[in-house]
Amino acid sequence: MLIPVPAQDSDPSEVAVSRAMLDGHTVVFATPEGAQATCDELMVTGEGLDLWSRVRGLRKLTAVGRVLRADSAARSAHAALLADPAWRTPIRWADINLDDFDGLLLPGGHRARGMRSYLESPVLQDVVVSAFQRDLPVGAICHGVLLAARSVDPATGRSVLHGRTTTALTWQLERTAWQLARRTRFWDPDYYRTYREEPGQPAGYMSVQQEVTRALARPEHFRDTTDRVQASGRARDSMEDSRPAFVVEDGNYVSARWPGDVHTFAKTFATRL
């Protein structure tokens, strides 16, 4: 079971909870150069997301950061991840051989500093194409779906998601977090936007939802929920409660929107293995 991640800034919930939910499977991590990765530290601690974060002595006082960071279950899973020998000894992206794996899981993360190399990697895009060609179980959550959308099968000239149904980080969720954090983390206003629109592009054009949708056969193949609890962005799922989660299955492909879906997403993906 393979989980590729960037060198830094992957989402701690999506990586660590997925690993925990795949207990019983041999998990191998892959990073650009085979060195141990680090998850987005702001999403682990919540420190640095409040107006006063740069005031000496106040950084550890979190309000907005407490809401946006990983929840207690995910932070516990992240602590266990750091102690996992598989996390400490990843393979290189270039050394991935899908003959060695029976599934591929693509976590997300939003911070441009680390995520762009992951989302734009031709090596990983080739891995994703090969996984779909082999009909391996593939799971993608949040920006991980964007990596899949950008993976173009040379046999068809289309994204591997063309003709499939999927969800991903929605523009509603992305915009809400961005608008909040751009005010409280004013010195880094685009922390929650991996890509920003160019002049002349409409609002949200470079959002995950809109880019993924452009890769699909039909716009309606992008799935979102109309359920108020699931759409609110205020409730997260857990081992015991899948009610807040929204997960889409299409054959051996499983997708989800954000860290609040991750327990249900990983549990659903595990059934494919």
Beta strands, then each sheet from edge to edge (+ up, - down):
strand 1: 2-4
strand 2: 8-10
strand 3: 28-31
strand 4: 38-39
strand 5: 91-92
strand 6: 104-106
strand 7: 138-141
strand 8: 152-153
strand 9: 158-159
strand 10: 247-250
strand 11: 253-256
sheet 1: 1+ 3+ 5+
sheet 2: 2+ 4+
sheet 3: 6+ 7+ 11+ 10-
sheet 4: 8+ 9-
end
